[in-house]
Amino acid sequence: MKTRNRFFKYADTALCIALAPVYAWFSLFPKKPKFTLPIRSILVVKLCCLGDSLLSLFMLQALRKKYPQATLTVMASKRSATVFERSPAVDTVVILPVSGLGGVHEIFSLARIAGHFIVAWRVRYDILIDCDVYYRFTTLLGLVCGRQFSAGFTTKKLRASFYRFAAARPQNKPEWRCFFSLVQPLAIAEETPLPITFAITQSEIDQAKILTGPRDGQPLKVALVPGSSPNWPEKKWPLERFAELMKLWTSTGPVQFFIFGDKQEAVLVDTLRTLAPGIPLVNCAGKTTIPVLAAALKQMDLCIANDTGPMHCAALMGVPTVGIFGPTSEKKWTPPGRFSAVYANCPCRPCYYMSAMPKCGDPVCLTAIPAHIVFETATGLLGNK
């Protein structure tokens, strides 16, 4: 992951090397699932990121449906904890400090993580589902948890040895389906009910309506997400293209645009106003929590976004969504629902894999996408609206 926690990542790698003999032992003598007692406790690990966490909610809801009496705990990062705290499927959320603060903070983070793992060892948990694909240290939970069943991905070398079941994570398979592959031995079927069940208070709905106004169909309300995670600026469709899209759309009829993103992306609004003067534009960037974002997006008629967390949020809220894909795979990251992906047919894409991509001085995969293609895709998704 492109974060500042280098010490943390080095420690993660060192841990893997130190545990190599243990990995080898479990490779020779793998643990097998055993269902001899009622399932009373379940632990799911999902540390990164907002979009991934949202896509995992389908699997969590199906897991809750399968084991309604069990206590379901999720280990998450601070960035995505709210997603799980608002899911009715989840009973408890444990926040692991993997924020990448840098320096001495990382040493304290390791100590706190060790404390959480000791608690997990005491609880044991009947089922462990490790959805993480980036860190190696989560494999330790496979040693101390999952008394009857444990599952994880095979994305890191030897990590699958610690689980009773290991699932592949193909790059051409939608991520939400990969999460379901982890619970396949539990006879849990794939389900994608939309909109996703997500608790939003009346106060948060009121905050969203203050930003967006009522959803009355006049004029058309279109959400734009021109930014991306600060870790991955390479995902951004050029602002000039967003401005062209806005000009093209307003030439065909009344429309109001709403800009969503975090507070660092609020500056993009000023740039868009300069590139597309006179076009109605409401700045919502940096003014929403995740629940308010979800409530505000539900007020939209359409969302057009780069491959980011808000893109997944809009789609899972049942909003017609157009996703713009550059270095990332539209096959991997397309969410369920009324969704259309726009991408360029470049031989070099997708180049993103496991939070890594080669340096690129000419992101033709994004600059080659014209505004009129996005416009036609969006209006086609809306139909006669």
C-alpha positions in Angstrom: 0.0 0.0 0.0 1.2 3.5 -0.8 1.4 4.8 2.8 4.0 6.3 5.1 4.1 3.3 7.4 7.3 1.8 6.0 8.4 0.5 9.4 5.1 -1.2 9.7 5.5 -2.9 6.3 9.1 -3.9 7.1 7.9 -5.5 10.3 5.1 -7.3 8.4 7.7 -8.7 6.0 10.1 -9.7 8.8 7.3 -11.5 10.6 6.6 -13.5 7.5 10.3 -14.5 7.3 10.4 -15.5 11.0 7.3 -17.6 10.6 8.5 -19.4 7.5 9.1 -22.7 9.4 5.6 -22.5 10.8 4.2 -21.8 7.3 6.1 -24.9 6.0 4.7 -27.1 8.8 1.1 -26.2 8.1 1.7 -26.6 4.4 2.7 -30.2 5.1 -0.1 -30.8 7.6 -3.0 -28.4 6.7 -5.8 -27.8 9.1 -9.2 -29.1 8.0 -12.6 -27.6 8.6 -14.5 -29.3 11.5 -18.1 -28.5 12.4 -18.7 -30.3 15.6 -20.2 -27.5 17.8 -22.8 -24.7 17.2 -21.3 -21.6 15.7 -21.4 -18.9 18.4 -18.7 -16.4 17.3 -17.4 -15.2 14.0 -14.5 -12.9 13.2 -14.1 -11.1 9.8 -10.9 -9.2 9.0 -11.2 -6.3 6.4 -8.6 -3.6 6.8 -8.6 -1.8 3.5 -10.3 0.2 1.9 -13.6 2.1 1.7 -14.7 0.7 -1.6 -13.5 -2.8 -0.7 -15.3 -2.7 2.7 -18.5 -1.7 1.1 -18.3 -4.6 -1.4 -17.7 -7.0 1.5 -21.1 -6.1 3.1 -22.9 -8.5 0.8 -20.9 -11.4 2.2 -21.4 -10.2 5.7 -25.1 -10.0 5.3 -25.2 -13.5 3.9 -23.0 -14.7 6.8 -25.4 -13.2 9.3 -28.4 -14.8 7.5 -26.6 -18.2 7.8 -25.7 -17.8 11.5 -28.3 -15.4 13.0 -27.5 -16.4 16.6 -23.7 -15.9 16.3 -21.8 -12.8 17.4 -20.2 -11.3 14.3 -17.1 -9.1 14.9 -15.2 -7.2 12.2 -11.6 -6.1 12.5 -11.2 -2.9 10.4 -9.0 0.1 9.9 -10.2 3.5 11.2 -10.9 4.7 7.6 -13.5 2.0 7.0 -14.8 1.2 10.5 -17.9 3.3 10.0 -19.0 1.1 7.1 -19.2 -1.9 9.4 -20.5 0.0 12.4 -23.6 0.9 10.3 -24.2 -2.6 9.0 -27.0 -4.4 10.9 -25.1 -7.7 10.1 -22.2 -6.7 12.4 -22.3 -6.8 16.2 -18.9 -5.4 17.1 -16.1 -3.5 15.3 -12.5 -3.7 16.4 -10.3 -1.0 14.9 -6.7 -1.9 14.1 -4.3 1.1 13.9 -2.9 0.7 10.4 -3.2 4.3 9.4 0.4 4.9 8.5 1.2 7.8 10.9 4.9 7.2 10.5 7.8 7.3 13.1 7.3 6.2 16.6 3.6 6.0 16.2 4.1 2.7 14.2 5.8 1.1 17.2 2.8 1.9 19.4 0.5 0.6 16.6 2.2 -2.7 16.6 1.8 -3.0 20.3 -1.9 -2.2 20.1 -2.4 -4.7 17.3 -0.6 -7.4 19.4 -3.1 -6.6 22.2 -6.0 -7.1 19.9 -4.6 -10.4 18.7 -4.2 -11.6 22.3 -7.9 -10.8 22.9 -8.8 -12.7 19.7 -6.7 -15.7 20.9 -8.7 -15.7 24.2 -12.0 -15.5 22.4 -10.8 -18.0 19.8 -13.9 -17.5 17.5 -15.5 -20.5 15.8 -15.2 -19.0 12.3 -12.4 -16.7 10.9 -12.8 -15.0 7.5 -9.7 -13.0 6.6 -10.6 -10.7 3.7 -7.3 -8.8 3.8 -5.0 -9.2 0.8 -2.2 -6.7 1.6 -0.8 -7.5 5.1 0.8 -10.8 6.2 0.4 -10.4 9.9 -3.4 -11.1 9.7 -2.4 -14.7 9.0 -1.5 -15.1 12.7 -5.2 -15.0 13.4 -5.4 -18.3 11.4 -3.3 -19.9 14.2 -5.3 -18.6 17.2 -8.9 -18.3 15.7 -11.3 -20.3 13.6 -11.6 -23.3 15.8 -14.1 -24.9 13.3 -13.4 -23.0 10.1 -11.0 -20.3 8.8 -10.5 -18.9 5.3 -8.2 -16.4 3.6 -6.9 -15.5 0.2 -3.8 -16.9 -1.4 -2.5 -13.4 -2.4 0.7 -13.5 -0.2 3.2 -16.3 -0.4 2.6 -19.1 2.0 -0.2 -17.2 3.9 -2.8 -19.7 2.8 -1.1 -22.4 5.0 -2.6 -21.0 8.2 -6.2 -21.3 7.1 -8.5 -24.3 6.9 -9.6 -23.1 3.5 -7.8 -20.9 1.0 -9.4 -19.1 -1.9 -7.9 -17.6 -5.0 -8.5 -14.0 -5.9 -8.4 -13.8 -9.7 -8.0 -10.4 -11.3 -10.9 -10.9 -13.7 -13.4 -11.9 -11.0 -15.5 -9.2 -9.3 -14.2 -8.4 -5.8 -17.6 -8.9 -4.2 -17.7 -12.4 -5.6 -14.2 -13.1 -4.3 -15.5 -12.4 -0.8 -18.2 -14.9 -1.3 -15.6 -17.5 -2.4 -14.2 -17.4 1.1 -17.4 -18.7 2.6 -18.2 -21.1 -0.2 -17.5 -24.2 2.1 -20.2 -22.8 4.5 -22.8 -23.3 1.7 -23.5 -19.6 1.6 -25.0 -18.5 -1.7 -24.1 -15.2 -3.5 -26.7 -12.5 -2.7 -26.6 -8.8 -3.7 -29.7 -7.1 -2.4 -29.8 -3.4 -3.4 -29.8 -0.9 -1.9 -27.4 -2.3 0.6 -28.6 -2.3 4.2 -26.9 0.6 5.9 -28.1 2.4 9.0 -28.5 6.2 8.4 -30.0 8.4 11.1 -32.7 11.0 10.4 -30.3 13.7 11.5 -27.8 12.5 8.8 -30.6 12.4 6.2 -31.5 16.0 7.1 -27.8 17.0 6.7 -27.7 15.4 3.3 -30.9 17.2 2.2 -29.4 20.5 3.3 -26.6 19.9 0.9 -28.5 18.5 -2.0 -32.1 19.8 -1.6 -35.1 17.6 -2.2 -35.1 15.0 -4.9 -38.0 16.2 -7.1 -36.6 15.4 -10.5 -36.1 19.1 -11.6 -33.5 19.8 -12.5 -31.6 16.5 -13.0 -29.2 16.0 -10.0 -25.8 14.5 -11.1 -23.1 13.7 -8.6 -19.5 14.0 -9.8 -16.5 12.5 -8.0 -13.4 14.0 -9.8 -10.9 13.0 -7.1 -9.5 9.8 -5.8 -7.7 8.4 -2.8 -4.6 10.5 -2.0 -2.7 7.2 -2.3 -3.7 6.8 -5.9 -3.9 10.1 -7.9 -3.3 8.0 -11.0 -7.0 7.0 -11.0 -8.2 10.6 -11.8 -9.9 11.3 -15.1 -8.6 14.8 -16.1 -10.5 17.7 -14.7 -10.7 19.2 -18.2 -12.7 16.2 -19.3 -15.1 16.7 -16.4 -15.5 20.3 -17.4 -16.2 19.2 -21.0 -18.8 16.7 -19.7 -20.6 19.5 -17.7 -20.7 21.8 -20.7 -22.0 19.1 -23.0 -24.7 18.1 -20.6 -25.9 21.6 -19.8 -26.3 22.3 -23.5 -29.0 19.6 -23.7 -31.1 20.6 -20.8 -31.3 21.7 -17.1 -28.9 19.8 -14.8 -27.3 20.5 -11.5 -23.9 19.1 -10.5 -22.8 18.1 -7.0 -19.1 17.5 -6.3 -18.3 14.8 -3.7 -15.0 13.8 -2.1 -12.9 14.5 0.9 -11.8 17.9 2.2 -8.5 17.7 0.2 -10.5 17.6 -3.0 -12.6 20.7 -2.3 -9.9 22.7 -4.3 -11.0 20.8 -7.4 -14.3 22.6 -7.3 -12.6 26.0 -7.8 -10.7 24.5 -10.8 -13.9 23.1 -12.3 -15.7 26.5 -11.9 -12.8 28.1 -13.8 -12.9 25.5 -16.5 -16.7 25.6 -16.8 -17.9 29.1 -15.8 -21.6 29.7 -15.2 -22.6 26.1 -14.8 -24.5 25.3 -11.5 -22.1 23.5 -9.2 -22.6 22.6 -5.5 -19.5 21.8 -3.5 -20.2 18.9 -1.1 -16.5 17.8 -0.9 -15.3 17.5 2.6 -18.7 18.2 4.1 -19.9 14.6 4.6 -19.3 11.7 6.8 -19.7 8.3 5.2 -23.4 8.0 6.3 -24.1 11.5 5.2 -22.4 10.8 1.9 -24.6 7.7 1.4 -27.7 9.7 2.2 -26.7 12.5 -0.1 -25.9 10.2 -3.0 -29.4 8.6 -2.6 -30.8 12.1 -3.5 -29.0 12.0 -6.8 -30.4 10.9 -10.1 -27.0 9.7 -11.3 -23.4 9.5 -10.2 -20.3 9.8 -12.4 -17.1 8.9 -10.6 -13.5 7.7 -10.8 -12.8 4.3 -9.4 -13.2 5.4 -5.7 -15.1 4.6 -2.5 -17.9 7.1 -3.4 -18.4 5.3 -6.7 -19.1 2.0 -4.9 -21.2 3.8 -2.3 -23.4 5.3 -4.9 -23.9 2.0 -6.7 -24.7 0.2 -3.5 -27.2 2.8 -2.5 -29.1 1.9 -5.7 -28.1 5.1 -7.7 -27.4 4.6 -11.4 -23.6 5.0 -11.6 -21.0 5.4 -14.3 -17.4 4.4 -13.2 -14.4 5.7 -15.1 -11.5 3.2 -15.0 -7.9 3.9 -16.0 -5.2 1.7 -14.4 -7.6 -0.4 -12.5 -9.7 -3.3 -13.9 -13.4 -2.7 -14.6 -13.9 -6.5 -14.3 -12.5 -6.6 -10.8 -14.0 -3.4 -9.4 -17.5 -3.2 -11.0 -20.1 -3.3 -8.2 -23.5 -4.8 -8.5 -26.5 -2.7 -9.5 -27.2 -0.2 -12.3 -23.6 0.4 -13.2 -21.8 1.1 -16.4 -18.0 1.1 -16.7 -16.1 3.4 -19.1 -12.5 2.6 -20.1 -10.1 3.0 -22.9 -8.9 -0.1 -24.9 -5.3 0.4 -24.1 -2.9 -2.6 -24.3 -1.1 -1.5 -21.1 -4.2 -1.5 -18.9 -5.1 -2.6 -16.3 -1.7 -2.2 -14.7 -2.8 -1.9 -11.0 -2.3 -5.1 -9.0 -2.2 -5.5 -5.2 -1.8 -1.8 -4.6 1.1 -1.5 -7.0 1.4 -0.1 -10.5 4.3 1.0 -12.7 5.2 4.6 -13.0 3.5 6.2 -16.0 4.3 9.6 -17.4 1.5 9.4 -20.0 -1.7 8.0 -18.5 -3.3 7.4 -21.9 -5.8 5.0 -20.3 -7.5 8.0 -18.8 -6.7 10.8 -21.3 -8.0 8.7 -24.1 -11.5 8.7 -22.7 -13.5 11.5 -24.3 -16.3 13.4 -22.5 -18.9 12.5 -25.1 -18.5 8.8 -24.4 -19.1 9.3 -20.7 -22.1 11.5 -21.5 -23.6 8.9 -23.8 -23.0 6.1 -21.3 -24.7 8.2 -18.6 -27.7 9.2 -20.6 -28.1 5.6 -21.8 -28.1 4.4 -18.2 -30.7 6.9 -17.2 -32.9 5.8 -20.1 -35.8 8.2 -20.8 -35.2 10.3 -17.7 
